[in-house]
Amino acid sequence: MEETTEKPKAQMYVKAFPLRSVDEIPKIKDEMHKNSIIILRITPLAQKNVEELRKVVEELYTYVVSLGGDIARLGDERVILTPPGVKVWRGLL
């Protein structure tokens, strides 16, 4: 009987971060590059500066779409960013 050696599948993690400032964009992009699913709690930045939050979300949107990933709101307080191959379902139950 011949043994088959399967390569282990790359692991994907779901990581949650609070978004406190624009300085966290490089960390978020790095996590996306590592094929992570990111859930951002946007409330901390929204309470400080709504305009800065808008700019951060626009930059992350452009970046995620350029990778072939997806981005969507999860209620009022969270945003989810997914790597290529993972799409956010936007239907209703």
A tleap script that builds the chain and sets N, CA, C and O, in Angstrom:
source leaprc.protein.ff14SB
mol = sequence {
  NMET GLU GLU THR THR GLU LYS PRO LYS ALA
  GLN MET TYR VAL LYS ALA PHE PRO LEU ARG
  SER VAL ASP GLU ILE PRO LYS ILE LYS ASP
  GLU MET HIE LYS ASN SER ILE ILE ILE LEU
  ARG ILE THR PRO LEU ALA GLN LYS ASN VAL
  GLU GLU LEU ARG LYS VAL VAL GLU GLU LEU
  TYR THR TYR VAL VAL SER LEU GLY GLY ASP
  ILE ALA ARG LEU GLY ASP GLU ARG VAL ILE
  LEU THR PRO PRO GLY VAL LYS VAL TRP ARG
  GLY LEU CLEU
}
set mol.1.N position { 0.832 -1.176 0.000 }
set mol.1.CA position { 0.000 0.000 0.000 }
set mol.1.C position { 0.882 1.246 0.000 }
set mol.1.O position { 1.795 1.374 0.816 }
set mol.2.N position { 0.603 2.143 -0.906 }
set mol.2.CA position { 1.427 3.330 -1.070 }
set mol.2.C position { 0.932 4.458 -0.154 }
set mol.2.O position { -0.260 4.761 -0.101 }
set mol.3.N position { 1.870 5.060 0.552 }
set mol.3.CA position { 1.514 6.172 1.436 }
set mol.3.C position { 1.440 7.463 0.638 }
set mol.3.O position { 2.273 7.720 -0.232 }
set mol.4.N position { 0.459 8.247 0.936 }
set mol.4.CA position { 0.379 9.563 0.313 }
set mol.4.C position { 0.712 10.610 1.359 }
set mol.4.O position { 0.256 10.549 2.501 }
set mol.5.N position { 1.485 11.530 0.955 }
set mol.5.CA position { 1.829 12.606 1.879 }
set mol.5.C position { 1.084 13.853 1.457 }
set mol.5.O position { 1.392 14.470 0.437 }
set mol.6.N position { 0.112 14.206 2.250 }
set mol.6.CA position { -0.655 15.406 1.954 }
set mol.6.C position { 0.010 16.600 2.621 }
set mol.6.O position { 0.470 16.530 3.760 }
set mol.7.N position { 0.046 17.679 1.888 }
set mol.7.CA position { 0.555 18.906 2.477 }
set mol.7.C position { -0.494 19.450 3.425 }
set mol.7.O position { -1.679 19.468 3.094 }
set mol.8.N position { -0.075 19.893 4.598 }
set mol.8.CA position { -1.058 20.485 5.499 }
set mol.8.C position { -1.611 21.775 4.887 }
set mol.8.O position { -0.879 22.551 4.272 }
set mol.9.N position { -2.907 21.985 5.069 }
set mol.9.CA position { -3.516 23.200 4.542 }
set mol.9.C position { -3.044 24.391 5.353 }
set mol.9.O position { -2.808 24.293 6.557 }
set mol.10.N position { -2.912 25.508 4.673 }
set mol.10.CA position { -2.533 26.733 5.366 }
set mol.10.C position { -3.627 27.086 6.359 }
set mol.10.O position { -4.814 27.018 6.038 }
set mol.11.N position { -3.230 27.459 7.549 }
set mol.11.CA position { -4.209 27.819 8.563 }
set mol.11.C position { -4.711 29.231 8.333 }
set mol.11.O position { -3.976 30.109 7.881 }
set mol.12.N position { -5.978 29.427 8.654 }
set mol.12.CA position { -6.578 30.748 8.568 }
set mol.12.C position { -7.100 31.079 9.955 }
set mol.12.O position { -7.744 30.252 10.600 }
set mol.13.N position { -6.823 32.277 10.403 }
set mol.13.CA position { -7.261 32.701 11.719 }
set mol.13.C position { -8.308 33.797 11.601 }
set mol.13.O position { -8.306 34.575 10.647 }
set mol.14.N position { -9.205 33.850 12.583 }
set mol.14.CA position { -10.129 34.956 12.754 }
set mol.14.C position { -9.583 35.752 13.932 }
set mol.14.O position { -9.425 35.226 15.034 }
set mol.15.N position { -9.298 37.027 13.685 }
set mol.15.CA position { -8.715 37.876 14.731 }
set mol.15.C position { -9.577 39.116 14.918 }
set mol.15.O position { -10.043 39.714 13.948 }
set mol.16.N position { -9.781 39.493 16.168 }
set mol.16.CA position { -10.573 40.678 16.486 }
set mol.16.C position { -9.668 41.737 17.112 }
set mol.16.O position { -8.878 41.446 18.010 }
set mol.17.N position { -9.799 42.971 16.619 }
set mol.17.CA position { -9.010 44.087 17.124 }
set mol.17.C position { -9.907 45.296 17.343 }
set mol.17.O position { -10.858 45.505 16.589 }
set mol.18.N position { -9.617 46.089 18.362 }
set mol.18.CA position { -10.266 47.396 18.433 }
set mol.18.C position { -9.491 48.364 17.541 }
set mol.18.O position { -8.261 48.337 17.522 }
set mol.19.N position { -10.184 49.200 16.818 }
set mol.19.CA position { -9.544 50.187 15.950 }
set mol.19.C position { -9.501 51.509 16.699 }
set mol.19.O position { -10.526 52.167 16.876 }
set mol.20.N position { -8.305 51.894 17.139 }
set mol.20.CA position { -8.152 53.098 17.962 }
set mol.20.C position { -7.576 54.283 17.206 }
set mol.20.O position { -7.838 55.436 17.550 }
set mol.21.N position { -6.776 53.990 16.154 }
set mol.21.CA position { -6.160 55.101 15.417 }
set mol.21.C position { -5.731 54.652 14.028 }
set mol.21.O position { -5.696 53.462 13.715 }
set mol.22.N position { -5.408 55.644 13.208 }
set mol.22.CA position { -4.938 55.398 11.848 }
set mol.22.C position { -3.594 54.652 11.865 }
set mol.22.O position { -3.226 54.015 10.878 }
set mol.23.N position { -2.876 54.732 12.969 }
set mol.23.CA position { -1.573 54.065 13.082 }
set mol.23.C position { -1.675 52.539 13.043 }
set mol.23.O position { -0.664 51.857 12.876 }
set mol.24.N position { -2.885 52.001 13.197 }
set mol.24.CA position { -3.055 50.554 13.202 }
set mol.24.C position { -3.256 49.972 11.804 }
set mol.24.O position { -3.336 48.753 11.655 }
set mol.25.N position { -3.337 50.813 10.787 }
set mol.25.CA position { -3.550 50.337 9.419 }
set mol.25.C position { -2.455 49.361 8.972 }
set mol.25.O position { -2.785 48.311 8.422 }
set mol.26.N position { -1.175 49.661 9.183 }
set mol.26.CA position { -0.148 48.699 8.738 }
set mol.26.C position { -0.302 47.319 9.393 }
set mol.26.O position { -0.095 46.300 8.734 }
set mol.27.N position { -0.661 47.277 10.676 }
set mol.27.CA position { -0.856 45.992 11.366 }
set mol.27.C position { -2.020 45.228 10.741 }
set mol.27.O position { -1.938 44.015 10.549 }
set mol.28.N position { -3.097 45.932 10.425 }
set mol.28.CA position { -4.266 45.297 9.825 }
set mol.28.C position { -3.925 44.765 8.440 }
set mol.28.O position { -4.304 43.647 8.092 }
set mol.29.N position { -3.213 45.559 7.651 }
set mol.29.CA position { -2.808 45.117 6.313 }
set mol.29.C position { -1.893 43.900 6.400 }
set mol.29.O position { -2.000 42.982 5.587 }
set mol.30.N position { -1.003 43.891 7.373 }
set mol.30.CA position { -0.100 42.755 7.557 }
set mol.30.C position { -0.893 41.487 7.881 }
set mol.30.O position { -0.599 40.413 7.356 }
set mol.31.N position { -1.889 41.619 8.743 }
set mol.31.CA position { -2.725 40.467 9.083 }
set mol.31.C position { -3.502 39.975 7.865 }
set mol.31.O position { -3.669 38.769 7.684 }
set mol.32.N position { -3.973 40.892 7.036 }
set mol.32.CA position { -4.675 40.496 5.815 }
set mol.32.C position { -3.723 39.746 4.886 }
set mol.32.O position { -4.104 38.756 4.261 }
set mol.33.N position { -2.496 40.220 4.804 }
set mol.33.CA position { -1.485 39.571 3.968 }
set mol.33.C position { -1.194 38.152 4.467 }
set mol.33.O position { -0.799 37.285 3.687 }
set mol.34.N position { -1.390 37.919 5.768 }
set mol.34.CA position { -1.181 36.590 6.356 }
set mol.34.C position { -2.414 35.707 6.213 }
set mol.34.O position { -2.476 34.623 6.792 }
set mol.35.N position { -3.409 36.176 5.433 }
set mol.35.CA position { -4.617 35.390 5.154 }
set mol.35.C position { -5.543 35.277 6.362 }
set mol.35.O position { -6.243 34.276 6.509 }
set mol.36.N position { -5.556 36.284 7.223 }
set mol.36.CA position { -6.431 36.289 8.392 }
set mol.36.C position { -7.765 36.947 8.066 }
set mol.36.O position { -7.854 37.801 7.184 }
set mol.37.N position { -8.788 36.539 8.783 }
set mol.37.CA position { -10.070 37.221 8.753 }
set mol.37.C position { -10.050 38.176 9.944 }
set mol.37.O position { -9.799 37.757 11.074 }
set mol.38.N position { -10.313 39.451 9.693 }
set mol.38.CA position { -10.193 40.468 10.732 }
set mol.38.C position { -11.569 41.033 11.069 }
set mol.38.O position { -12.330 41.413 10.179 }
set mol.39.N position { -11.875 41.084 12.348 }
set mol.39.CA position { -13.077 41.766 12.819 }
set mol.39.C position { -12.605 42.985 13.605 }
set mol.39.O position { -11.956 42.858 14.643 }
set mol.40.N position { -12.940 44.167 13.093 }
set mol.40.CA position { -12.522 45.416 13.731 }
set mol.40.C position { -13.680 46.014 14.514 }
set mol.40.O position { -14.777 46.195 13.986 }
set mol.41.N position { -13.420 46.316 15.773 }
set mol.41.CA position { -14.400 47.074 16.551 }
set mol.41.C position { -14.056 48.540 16.342 }
set mol.41.O position { -13.029 49.021 16.823 }
set mol.42.N position { -14.922 49.247 15.621 }
set mol.42.CA position { -14.620 50.613 15.188 }
set mol.42.C position { -15.044 51.680 16.193 }
set mol.42.O position { -14.712 52.853 16.022 }
set mol.43.N position { -15.767 51.294 17.229 }
set mol.43.CA position { -16.272 52.259 18.202 }
set mol.43.C position { -15.182 53.144 18.825 }
set mol.43.O position { -15.392 54.351 18.936 }
set mol.44.N position { -14.019 52.593 19.238 }
set mol.44.CA position { -13.013 53.463 19.862 }
set mol.44.C position { -12.601 54.642 18.964 }
set mol.44.O position { -12.478 55.766 19.450 }
set mol.45.N position { -12.389 54.402 17.679 }
set mol.45.CA position { -12.004 55.493 16.776 }
set mol.45.C position { -13.206 56.376 16.449 }
set mol.45.O position { -13.057 57.591 16.313 }
set mol.46.N position { -14.384 55.790 16.322 }
set mol.46.CA position { -15.591 56.569 16.024 }
set mol.46.C position { -15.877 57.577 17.130 }
set mol.46.O position { -16.358 58.678 16.858 }
set mol.47.N position { -15.588 57.212 18.363 }
set mol.47.CA position { -15.828 58.122 19.484 }
set mol.47.C position { -14.834 59.270 19.498 }
set mol.47.O position { -15.130 60.343 20.024 }
set mol.48.N position { -13.652 59.053 18.920 }
set mol.48.CA position { -12.630 60.105 18.877 }
set mol.48.C position { -12.784 61.020 17.674 }
set mol.48.O position { -12.785 62.243 17.807 }
set mol.49.N position { -12.916 60.403 16.473 }
set mol.49.CA position { -12.870 61.194 15.251 }
set mol.49.C position { -13.564 60.438 14.109 }
set mol.49.O position { -12.990 59.516 13.530 }
set mol.50.N position { -14.784 60.832 13.799 }
set mol.50.CA position { -15.566 60.147 12.766 }
set mol.50.C position { -14.934 60.323 11.386 }
set mol.50.O position { -14.947 59.395 10.576 }
set mol.51.N position { -14.386 61.494 11.115 }
set mol.51.CA position { -13.758 61.734 9.811 }
set mol.51.C position { -12.532 60.842 9.621 }
set mol.51.O position { -12.313 60.311 8.533 }
set mol.52.N position { -11.738 60.678 10.668 }
set mol.52.CA position { -10.569 59.795 10.591 }
set mol.52.C position { -11.023 58.341 10.386 }
set mol.52.O position { -10.396 57.595 9.635 }
set mol.53.N position { -12.095 57.950 11.046 }
set mol.53.CA position { -12.637 56.610 10.865 }
set mol.53.C position { -13.046 56.382 9.418 }
set mol.53.O position { -12.768 55.327 8.849 }
set mol.54.N position { -13.701 57.362 8.826 }
set mol.54.CA position { -14.130 57.252 7.427 }
set mol.54.C position { -12.920 57.047 6.512 }
set mol.54.O position { -12.954 56.210 5.609 }
set mol.55.N position { -11.858 57.808 6.747 }
set mol.55.CA position { -10.643 57.686 5.928 }
set mol.55.C position { -9.996 56.305 6.096 }
set mol.55.O position { -9.551 55.704 5.118 }
set mol.56.N position { -9.946 55.808 7.323 }
set mol.56.CA position { -9.355 54.494 7.583 }
set mol.56.C position { -10.150 53.400 6.874 }
set mol.56.O position { -9.573 52.519 6.236 }
set mol.57.N position { -11.478 53.461 6.989 }
set mol.57.CA position { -12.317 52.434 6.364 }
set mol.57.C position { -12.180 52.499 4.842 }
set mol.57.O position { -12.132 51.458 4.187 }
set mol.58.N position { -12.116 53.706 4.267 }
set mol.58.CA position { -11.926 53.829 2.816 }
set mol.58.C position { -10.599 53.214 2.385 }
set mol.58.O position { -10.539 52.494 1.388 }
set mol.59.N position { -9.532 53.497 3.139 }
set mol.59.CA position { -8.220 52.943 2.789 }
set mol.59.C position { -8.221 51.422 2.901 }
set mol.59.O position { -7.680 50.736 2.034 }
set mol.60.N position { -8.825 50.892 3.961 }
set mol.60.CA position { -8.890 49.440 4.120 }
set mol.60.C position { -9.759 48.807 3.046 }
set mol.60.O position { -9.442 47.724 2.555 }
set mol.61.N position { -10.849 49.465 2.674 }
set mol.61.CA position { -11.721 48.961 1.609 }
set mol.61.C position { -10.915 48.817 0.315 }
set mol.61.O position { -10.936 47.764 -0.322 }
set mol.62.N position { -10.209 49.875 -0.066 }
set mol.62.CA position { -9.413 49.855 -1.295 }
set mol.62.C position { -8.372 48.736 -1.248 }
set mol.62.O position { -8.174 48.024 -2.233 }
set mol.63.N position { -7.711 48.585 -0.107 }
set mol.63.CA position { -6.679 47.571 0.043 }
set mol.63.C position { -7.257 46.157 -0.061 }
set mol.63.O position { -6.734 45.320 -0.797 }
set mol.64.N position { -8.341 45.896 0.683 }
set mol.64.CA position { -8.936 44.558 0.699 }
set mol.64.C position { -9.453 44.168 -0.681 }
set mol.64.O position { -9.257 43.037 -1.125 }
set mol.65.N position { -10.110 45.098 -1.355 }
set mol.65.CA position { -10.629 44.816 -2.696 }
set mol.65.C position { -9.476 44.545 -3.665 }
set mol.65.O position { -9.591 43.677 -4.530 }
set mol.66.N position { -8.361 45.283 -3.529 }
set mol.66.CA position { -7.212 45.066 -4.416 }
set mol.66.C position { -6.609 43.669 -4.237 }
set mol.66.O position { -6.017 43.114 -5.162 }
set mol.67.N position { -6.770 43.109 -3.030 }
set mol.67.CA position { -6.283 41.747 -2.774 }
set mol.67.C position { -7.250 40.689 -3.290 }
set mol.67.O position { -6.878 39.524 -3.436 }
set mol.68.N position { -8.492 41.091 -3.568 }
set mol.68.CA position { -9.518 40.136 -3.961 }
set mol.68.C position { -10.326 39.651 -2.775 }
set mol.68.O position { -11.040 38.653 -2.871 }
set mol.69.N position { -10.216 40.358 -1.646 }
set mol.69.CA position { -10.965 39.998 -0.444 }
set mol.69.C position { -12.300 40.709 -0.391 }
set mol.69.O position { -12.792 41.208 -1.403 }
set mol.70.N position { -12.885 40.753 0.801 }
set mol.70.CA position { -14.195 41.363 0.980 }
set mol.70.C position { -14.198 42.143 2.292 }
set mol.70.O position { -13.416 41.854 3.197 }
set mol.71.N position { -15.082 43.133 2.385 }
set mol.71.CA position { -15.216 43.943 3.590 }
set mol.71.C position { -16.682 44.298 3.741 }
set mol.71.O position { -17.363 44.618 2.767 }
set mol.72.N position { -17.165 44.237 4.996 }
set mol.72.CA position { -18.569 44.550 5.248 }
set mol.72.C position { -18.749 44.975 6.703 }
set mol.72.O position { -17.942 44.649 7.573 }
set mol.73.N position { -19.826 45.708 6.935 }
set mol.73.CA position { -20.177 46.086 8.306 }
set mol.73.C position { -20.868 44.923 8.993 }
set mol.73.O position { -21.612 44.164 8.371 }
set mol.74.N position { -20.611 44.797 10.277 }
set mol.74.CA position { -21.314 43.836 11.125 }
set mol.74.C position { -22.009 44.661 12.204 }
set mol.74.O position { -21.468 44.838 13.296 }
set mol.75.N position { -23.181 45.157 11.908 }
set mol.75.CA position { -23.876 46.014 12.859 }
set mol.75.C position { -23.261 47.400 12.902 }
set mol.75.O position { -22.608 47.834 11.953 }
set mol.76.N position { -23.475 48.090 14.015 }
set mol.76.CA position { -23.003 49.470 14.146 }
set mol.76.C position { -21.568 49.580 14.636 }
set mol.76.O position { -20.926 50.612 14.447 }
set mol.77.N position { -21.060 48.525 15.263 }
set mol.77.CA position { -19.770 48.642 15.934 }
set mol.77.C position { -18.618 47.883 15.291 }
set mol.77.O position { -17.470 48.056 15.700 }
set mol.78.N position { -18.895 47.050 14.298 }
set mol.78.CA position { -17.827 46.193 13.766 }
set mol.78.C position { -17.792 46.171 12.248 }
set mol.78.O position { -18.800 46.369 11.571 }
set mol.79.N position { -16.584 45.920 11.739 }
set mol.79.CA position { -16.349 45.739 10.305 }
set mol.79.C position { -15.549 44.449 10.170 }
set mol.79.O position { -14.641 44.189 10.958 }
set mol.80.N position { -15.894 43.637 9.157 }
set mol.80.CA position { -15.151 42.402 8.910 }
set mol.80.C position { -14.391 42.530 7.598 }
set mol.80.O position { -14.923 43.021 6.603 }
set mol.81.N position { -13.146 42.085 7.610 }
set mol.81.CA position { -12.291 42.080 6.423 }
set mol.81.C position { -11.893 40.631 6.174 }
set mol.81.O position { -11.423 39.946 7.083 }
set mol.82.N position { -12.081 40.166 4.939 }
set mol.82.CA position { -11.749 38.781 4.634 }
set mol.82.C position { -10.718 38.708 3.507 }
set mol.82.O position { -10.693 39.569 2.628 }
set mol.83.N position { -9.877 37.686 3.536 }
set mol.83.CA position { -8.873 37.516 2.489 }
set mol.83.C position { -9.497 36.953 1.212 }
set mol.83.O position { -10.677 36.603 1.201 }
set mol.84.N position { -8.714 36.865 0.140 }
set mol.84.CA position { -9.230 36.265 -1.100 }
set mol.84.C position { -9.784 34.869 -0.837 }
set mol.84.O position { -9.235 34.104 -0.044 }
set mol.85.N position { -10.877 34.557 -1.517 }
set mol.85.CA position { -11.482 33.244 -1.369 }
set mol.85.C position { -12.535 33.177 -0.281 }
set mol.85.O position { -13.231 32.168 -0.161 }
set mol.86.N position { -12.669 34.229 0.515 }
set mol.86.CA position { -13.682 34.270 1.581 }
set mol.86.C position { -14.564 35.476 1.320 }
set mol.86.O position { -14.086 36.610 1.304 }
set mol.87.N position { -15.845 35.235 1.116 }
set mol.87.CA position { -16.786 36.316 0.852 }
set mol.87.C position { -17.762 36.439 2.016 }
set mol.87.O position { -18.074 35.451 2.681 }
set mol.88.N position { -18.235 37.639 2.255 }
set mol.88.CA position { -19.214 37.905 3.302 }
set mol.88.C position { -20.608 37.782 2.704 }
set mol.88.O position { -20.920 38.444 1.714 }
set mol.89.N position { -21.443 36.942 3.294 }
set mol.89.CA position { -22.807 36.770 2.817 }
set mol.89.C position { -23.646 37.941 3.299 }
set mol.89.O position { -23.643 38.264 4.486 }
set mol.90.N position { -24.361 38.577 2.385 }
set mol.90.CA position { -25.123 39.772 2.705 }
set mol.90.C position { -26.634 39.543 2.596 }
set mol.90.O position { -27.401 40.505 2.552 }
set mol.91.N position { -27.056 38.309 2.555 }
set mol.91.CA position { -28.478 37.999 2.436 }
set mol.91.C position { -29.199 38.125 3.764 }
set mol.91.O position { -28.586 38.378 4.802 }
set mol.92.N position { -30.491 37.948 3.716 }
set mol.92.CA position { -31.312 37.975 4.920 }
set mol.92.C position { -31.751 36.574 5.280 }
set mol.92.O position { -31.964 35.739 4.401 }
set mol.93.N position { -31.886 36.317 6.553 }
set mol.93.CA position { -32.389 35.009 6.993 }
set mol.93.C position { -33.887 35.009 7.010 }
set mol.93.O position { -34.501 33.998 7.352 }
savepdb mol mol.pdb
quit
